Amino acid sequence: MTSRDAEKFRFAIDRGGTFTDVYAEVPNGHGGHERIVRKLLSEDPDNYSDAPREGIRRILQEFTAEAHPPEKPVDCSRIESIRMGTTVATNALLERKGTPCALLVTEGFADLLEIGNQTRPAIFDVKIRRPDTLYTKVVEVPERVILARETDYLPGQVIKGRTGEEVRVERPLDKTTLKARLQRLLDEGISSVAILLMHSYIYGDHEKEVADLCRSMGFAHVSASSEVLAMAKAVARGHTVVADAYLTPTIRTYLKNFCDGFDRALTETDDTRLLFMQSDGGLARMQDFTGHKAILSGPAGGVVGFAKTTARALGSDVAVVGFDMGGTSTDVSRYDPRVGFEHIYETVTAGVTVQAPQLDITTVAAGGGSLLTYEHGLLCVGPESAGAHPGPVCYRKKGGKLAVTDANLVLGRLLPSHFPRIFGETQDQPLDTEASRRALRKLSVEMGLGDDIDACAAGFIRVANEAMCRPIRNMTQMRGYDVRTHVLACFGGAGGQHACAMARALGIDTVFVHRFSGVLSAFGLALADEVVDKQVPAAQKWQREGPWRGTLGELEKEAITALEKAGHRGNIHTKYFLNMRYSGTDTSIMTAVEDSDNGDYQEAFERAYRREYGFLMTGRELLIDDIRVRARAVKEDGFEFTRPPSTEEYEAEHDELASVYFEGVGRVEKTPVFLEPNLKPGAVVRGPAIIVQSTGTIVVEPDCTAKVNGDGDYVIDVKQLGDGDEVTDLEVADPIQLSIFSHKFMSIAEQMGRCLQRTATSVNVKDRLDFSCAVFGPDGGLIANAPHIPVHLGAMQEAVKIQLSLWEGQLKHGDVLVSNHPQLAGGSHLPDITVMTPVFEGGEVAFVVASRGHHADVGGIEPGSMPPNSTCLAEEGCAIVTHKLVSADQGFDEAGITELLTTAGTRNLEDNLADLRAQVAANQQGISLVHEMIVSYGLDVVHAYMHHIRENARQAVLGMLYTWSKKHGTEGEAEDSMDDGSVIKLKVRLHQEDGAKRASAVFDFTGSGPEVVGNTNAPPAVTMSAVIYCLRCMVDSDIPLNQGCLEAVRVILPQRGHCMLNPSPEAAVVGGNVVTSQRVVDVIFRAFQFCAASCGCMNNVTFGDATFGYYETVAGGSGAGPTWDGVSGVHTHMTNTRITDVEIMERRYPCIVRHFGLREGSGGDGSHCGGCGVLRELEFIRPLHVSVLTERRAKAPYGMAGGGSGMKGLNLWLKREAGQEVNIGGKRTVQMARGDRLRLLTPGGGGYGSKA
């Protein structure tokens, strides 16, 4: 740094949605700099046009004693650097206010991004609120590139791509046709385009040609996916390039307007360095700051801030959880200084999948502005927010809503005397505590707490804390880390108010709060490094001395050169990565070597893989997908590598007293309040206490001690209290405890699911997410399940109840049971194997935890164990009524389970055993968490609230049934026919309880068709799953799904063996789980006049030969309802599994995806139209067995209330040699020849209401 630089200002600015935070290093006249912070509104058009520029102007005017008029460009001669993080991209994405753009995509895939992975975001929301797509128009590009292997029968030149793989240019780019289509875009005013062509990550020439054509025609912005990020997965890459085209022009406009507020030196010279924070935590020059890299620009600064400040304060051997609590949401993240910043390469923001290096930041909809409501006996925090306008009740604005800020204010955790007077219509009033108290009193009375407003407010804070703890537990647990070994770094406007309570809830002993915690994202920008990231696809087999080494060297040279051109010399550090995975899997890890690895990437990969997934896939080939180099120009101050000055501790004296409520203690009328300016390094503040910072408030809970270190930051020691709240009345549910326990049980099921996904090996479990995890009571009744696969939900408790009955009095701690028999053991179909582990307490079964996963093959007559023509259960695979998978005395019974599976003919025993072990591990995780809860609260309390949670769900269903009966009467009935003519018939009878607004129900399926010779018989557990799913959907609020939902109803099924819904033990049932279940749901909703029929089928496809098997379910259209249209190309009701990405499918399996798009016009007409099905066409490049197991090919999905029917589905075999098109029917296995195609046209959903 030159002496001239010492006289210059340095700015780091975080432009948020509500406030803009400015951190500045101001010359002090003695060769150094003074640190100052300022905060101003991001939008204040009456006073300034741009908040960051205004913040710079005000500071320059204040500290230079020179005039800097607001109407003139800011003089840059006194500015050394400006670093900015901005939510411009994030807000444009959230509010859908980016630049209108078009998607240019390979012909046959116009709807690829709309369909996405075909899942719906919330499994119980039949309205299926998907985020809108970012693009306005779609143009199909006449071209096709395929992988060259086994395609010598097809035309086209074979070319070696950038990865060394060969591709076949089957259809050269037709520029003439494309140009005419592009001209229509220009005529319609579209000036920004995103280009996505299949396999362009290998062969990008077509994308480059299209991009050049677009630029020559006058398009203002062109984003090509192979240039944005050349990685496999067309859907993720497509969403990313569209985000870039949608956001980059918007960012460019903002940056231009910002720069126009300064003199020309800002952009025409290098005297003032202008840098922007990217989503990966590194700074980039303005020309490199693009849309897809800017989405997490704001939060990334906070991550850098807490990471480097915590490392400085507490050392480089402490892992940290970052907790950034703002007004509308909270961001959580993790940092380990021994590893550095870790990146993820695919994440979802505002419903958009983005594939780019970015920090792993999870957002939860709980912030200071999150709304507080009381529904169905439960306290709810968020996800809706009061926003800045009108804001919480205490903001004194008309229409203000009760929020977390109001609760903190009433509890005394916010002190109005230390808050700016900026509220009310005149913006000069203090926070209104009394208004908050009045609003909370209404809820307190409704909750049965009378005038105990403090208990009500504290209850909501506890629920908010528990909601924020769940993503932190998931984030650490899913990566194989123990959250209790971390430090909690709290920042953001509201972080300090919740810091100690959050740490206790997580079992964390130390909290770190930086003195600039309220503006830490801005401070983090000042600490960040300028980076250059270079990455190319590889497609190489791992060899210690492979060609990847040369590529690393080339990328390193490019990255260093880029930083040197930016003016950096001698302080450039590089890090090398190989994106590695096992063959046959889609789970890759961006692997960097550490000192202990001796430069061995295989060792580093295996260490990371074992930590994250708990095992190694011994014998599998190791592959390199991508090669990456990250170069950074390291700041020379060494901030995070030095420690704060040492201090001598002293007991601080308080500045004032306040009345504050603390959990477990009550209201402390004389709580010491400490003002930050009076706390010097070494100060010790013992809780209970309040510390007032310039940008926030820290609540020091009782038995916690805050110490001010040499930098002026706060290190808080948190004493773990060990026991949960004392609960004296077990008969009556406390609404606060009820809400807390609901979160805790759900969190256990979620963490079990994370563990299962993490440790499983099969594609079905790890990638398609075809599994479910749940917690059950000692009676086998469901307590809580994670929102996984609906068809598993009600069925699992039947399985648990049967096993508890079969093994009554014989089980011991450590035993694990397994079953899958649909008729005799509560199964759904044979591939769905349930693993159950009893949780013992005092020698008795206190709970049961269970996991159910769809195994890729369990034997039977067809690969994939989904035969479309099976006529008895034995043809479908291994049927287990009960088996002790793990014995307390003898461990995992590999020999026993192997014999069962191999006798039935399983084709992939290795995956079976690995997934079963993963299920056991997931259950063990659940046991540990249940025991923690029992130790904390006591078994009596936990059992009591288990019953209260069920009763809460029961009451919610009773209330829904009563409301329906008042509108529609006490009876409803419906029937529908399967494609083979089998009838599903339901009569619903409601009974209104005298003097109460509740009604119970009988679901009577008497009259349904007899057992069938085929496999569409559905075991009773499947029908129970359909019933519980429908009840939960019709409640239409966020109640826990559990046994209580079913306790409100009685289900009548005909005698076993006399009905397809209660078949004999030997009957085939594989289709009952995947097609009949959907039809049962349709009939229930028809009886309740709830919505029109969905596509009515999971559209099952399997193909394979003696060497492999592949199984997928394909989306259709959803049914419309009285206030909503159906949704197109989505999984409905009883399933929600993902579909394999086009490029991954073509890489891993011998097929070509010829078409995957919406089947236009297949949804039923009406005042609300049904959703459209899809058209999916697969070409097989070698002879294969191909099976379809589908419904609604003969009977159309019906409409409701005058709405039209959706179109029936159709399965076609396109024979290449004969040039023939053959209808193969709904359920068939055929032997297809090389070049033959399967064209699957799935049904649409029914419409609702007469078309006007």
Steps between C-alpha positions, in 0.01 A plus 500: 500500500645839402491811715252639252271200564512577871316823423224325311164362608401135472134405482323167542125520444223243534188615318215300651131500425413737786826655623836576345792446738818699444833407657777749436866528582562872532851656495591619850775737392774291662556242229221275621126462471203526733211255463148641484160359410188666368154368417241655266182395322558318172207683343439868580421665166407831660856545627732302270497279194753238611572399860860371465606813315324715758676322786838565335414863432390567859816347648727690262323825585514428874869410516664710227347833593438543130171548324368199313167623364244223445415626152859468375707188424701382799872581475694170500842654564468430874366145460737203496237227467129426495383147576133420467263219576151543367161332508407648161517156337336324794211744513451488123477122530265503799272766354535378139612845388796407282544566128254317270694225325450200272626144528660348191502122548553186292186394313291257700577664834303825498339416836803339664558776756130536580478130582835510680542193719116456495456530878259736675636727775246413773354149500171590674423807288280376214508848348870433429637853507807475282712812447454666163766436238741787437483489122218662305534312172648172377662438164590147403839475329512256205806293598590186697824371643507156666769289664670290234517164679286222347342741248676392181159422345416873512615775259737782583869576542682372809708771671719497808373755753684712754495217756650250261165324463359440155168648394296451187365815333185321394331817380717796398380844601241638256582871515250605234203360688634628831555852368134533403396388847739744666371787292155445647654542847654833403170610353334428834755710689708223656864612517657245736536127425623188681634209294473139619595222259530136600854388590647843435722450806691253277445656158431872516540586131126515430440730795781728382350513151157584641651767727688659209182501293303667779761771548515566127122544494510761777411320822631715784596213730585138421575231759617157382494215751836360385658837578315567825597164654581191297370228731272205430128505592294685244226613739733657756723652232191628319355668807841656563542645152144634504567664837809657348307636201219619728721670760817620329335784300325612819830500688673684215233771511543540875879512474486760226269718708731459799810592300324799343493651850882525505752675281639314202811388687298222663463308175776641282799462735622247756557763767179395676445126519131412455423140599182299557431203723401178322300208634821301555636746757756657268519847353486562124554801278193666355529341156511152656204555734214316327149390591549137594801590719319782681201326654660457844712815479349647817506193730848400375652810657358394834652153469844647428448738791415243765756253365799732519403683818431178689826345380685807627320503836494129582772343290526301180400164644136582583211427263226762494130515423394838366159631608391811310156605618345783307156649461327247276724194512801339659807368318703217652835373379814321616873575486804300607825703482697176465328439166411849381186603318313199370279535195198321368422482131126471489249680714147637477430869554151644457397177329785519245772235488839663453809299407805705594759512778331658798528500875267252672243737650161375616215747541210444739190719498535618861623852568408803704205568271367142493131489586374343823177301471309239698331228295352165601657525845851563367720810512626585151788731408513596131543427221314821415664826603368839604765659276622855540157638406280480696740305719443363851229647721756704694594697185184711549383456142147420390460129433804398707513128580617316809858383447809370679617858554182570699568200726859608564383855572237388752755277674735796542764364264467811287523836677302776325714766665800370306317462169482783246171691495411424140161334534139599445351682205719804573813285545595671826343274764656231724408132493151446644530242780137533608370424153708181499365406844140550388551279196671228701230512770242390243706194412581431863131477586433282197782267609355465849777701667272783609693823558839329519631690201860425592441125480330545164782712357772274641322198354508649152871579538567139599308371198692740274829378648406137447404572140839662443683212670361242257695615191815537710470141620429382147788699355753351741354152529467444125873571463596269786581770759396526865343842548597502870870532412444832322497865601184697421581832330195727517451810293233690312257745651324241720771234551622619840151483651481127437868401528518339844164325472593358160834376632329322787247339272784371281727393787767757403717643778643814338338791318698761310352842423720746310485865596378570147249214512221724374702583187719189478416436136654838417800435725546159337536674163798690639660169598427309179750407230477564128470163326508342157344156451579286195328169431467256210320165462727196492335155468822323602569184694702567813873438457760643732698630205214559257443780250317698768832624632576685178153653498548624857818673394330669206208621713736627770690705244175651367376589850828655614529700179151642554588617852833643389322703233281633782812634671588225747857383543660251737197438724311254281407164651354215295297197595442199278186287477386184327126435490500125567242223533467125496390345172131419490409786735402865456646613832818695435726681745712801405822371653801704610810345651620598845848475647421162657405353162852529353346627177286187460154595373368148545588509869338841535188387314464185709541693825231749394271226369528295818428805714193601300358156415642271767654240265715445191391326180791261487571362155320779315695696240575862589416765239586867450211713370654846526834669561510832684750756621417785736751783529466777754688818565544480875472818704835583652375600844481138620188587695374148574847364578570732792333500840337795680714688753502344846287665768456501874148404601284723718136493612311753294262745662157538349375828357132457576237248602207356307218253550576193288340156482730196487398142427507285812544799733212727421507878494809655657389852583850634550693345216837670451533681168848568358570750225768388258704825498561453873616137473876491461713196410505262793148586617300209645119508485315229690148405404223584532592818315444706186782646290396783269713530188481776243349256249332238717423356841661201675294310755730332753283225649526391865801276567677641195806726513607745231860619478634782286823400326787720390324592175180601677312187391286284729574141592212352698535186711168317502425265787298200387209450736457131417134455585202618301223712641325363804157385385261440786165447330524204264127471439449842340714602206691823537481664154860618519637158593273342241656713228853432627449124510341505156819660365722260694330182378499631143867589528582143603326360192673758277844416637432130452418576137818701456699213646333246272557705187858560608587135567298319230663387176214437257372755252144446624581611854791740459391680182128435436428536876256209498500446877329611820596523866273529802464474877233282663363452848524179704164398351638539146292811429665770288628806690694687234639442155718710277325620181627223279281261293124518576421137415733394780345719767200306623640165395804511724305509823314186399836330450625613840184391680517152345865454596437611858220245519707218348796562730316603817717434806792364291690812393814640661696819471704478178253285306395618156212354299435495127189426295335579167206259458210717382208294626643336812747761625361844411715545191414696187678293234802273521772745387403724795690341791435629852767487770371553856695553821336509844619768742528358850469691824494320832486162327181585311437614143449876532504589131573348161696666221466370146616564146350371176698504176427390145767243410598485134449124481368234738473217247193377315441446132609843372806724561401775741238278668216696338352243260194637321344155445555331837210289623630391841722652766779245449561638150573844644799411715605430856210516751600536866235478770755550775871454549743617765748692288720594795516301820614653826714191550628418149497824302399549135361176358658526155473127437131483585388801298725395211331160487156658491593740220702260285235230524258748347754584228618849587722642230696746711569354842785744564266801481233319703741439786649849483159668508382278784807599701423864418147453631637349820735800535214745444299325772797516735518873442131520593557297818776734614282804448200343675721412798628859512141622524416247772808598703408866464130479587431162655313208343163590659510848348610380156229232496241751617582737216508212254132449587432875496649533151277219375199654668583836342495339155178315581328822603615675182350223284179496706471875447556469126236225473251710697555801273446282195184345644347841565548592136439170322303282740590187690544261210714481192567224253702432190624223281732454207620212288848374433598438140404131537152596623567437871298743710625706794196609696486722806220625722585758767272548799563789739380524859481845656581502871233659717592845625840499332624617163639158420398209284638147468477294184462149367674419171319195365652331194233228492402430141851540362602240245625150577861393508650495150725248329740783411708714733278803561385359832584745778578376851308670784804703603495675163135598542577630849782710352258646247248584773751670730650690207160633388401602851825691545456676164144607579595649838709747296718629781832394641397235750724201572404184312461211744274226635264764636383583148368144463349490849235741375377245246411132472588316180292203388644256246336183369624166628856397411517321170164637390610846388783654299554738796547208742651220293602151606860445619606341170354768271724714280509860622789686338262720300279567798766716655579704189169522312206392719614726784461799268151392401394458865611859562296621203189321630540648851539851363199439272287400797595824672463705177849626572667495159490330162689181424874509452681300234423205729827316451871511575569395137757234582769410246774240540757381253808283514667173414707243685760764594291786639152629577360853501173621652330837482162653566382773264293809575152585374244775550335592830129556545349847526303621800240766578760777524799366310615363167673167482876491451672341201784250500510427872478204734172492689364362823660174610844548346754777472814334367747671271570414139850448368651793312508457121878525467566272797255245365663494157843471661415215738245293308476366142233739383443838338229733628336617179230716652401611848236767515143586583214330317319814400121490521486188717359680805124519541313820415308699759483826686823361640687272260675178588876471465653340191678169496839448339636340186816302568670310221797268557706334227695189603843455346521128577236223531322530836202373699266799545203499738219744568269487800243773453134600546255746345566352156134393465318724750557876481570714809161653574421865551290640783210744526460509123870494419626293208696177523873487449631298207572132548859381492655299217806273480645453152775274366668659197665217306798635306543222246130462420424872515200394711322660794346250745283562806639272772223571750518607860686203648747312284857377462647496150838419350610806309763490228784744452364832382145432620328765706253521786268798474322563828210746497382548859146608594399856574301611803128564506358851480274667758184697429320566177696686239360849450 
